[in-house]
């Protein structure tokens, strides 16, 4: 059931791949397995987010969570310049940079807020996740090798 832990951590909006891949390596998965399970977990919410964000937004705006959601929207909109400049390639690059608030969840929110095509956005976000996974895996393996040296 360790794979399920990795899938859940990878699917969550805060941790995503930055949490899933190191967790998978810690749990003993080899690098290819860690990458594959984490990326699959991170991809799980993407179609649902792209399809249902308008409905989710309507529901959230009627709750006490609306102020938090609007804060997230304002923060996300400040990052739309890369997509305005590079279009769908920008969306891919935005998601591919594994920094806080640049993952699949924020990429989907940006695509929604900018009214981008859902199918193209799905492909771009998925590609960005795959690229981010490579970066996170390489970084995680590098950090692990430093610990093994010491």
Buried (B, 14 or more C-beta within 10 A) or exposed (E): EEBEBBBBBBBBBEBBBBBBBBBBBEBEBEBEBBBBBBBBBBBBBBBEBBBEBEEBBEEBEEEEEEEEBEEBBEEBEEBBEBBEEEEBBBBBBBBBEBEEBBBBBBBBBBBBBBEBEBEEBBBBBBBBBBBBBBBBBEBBBEEBEEEEEE
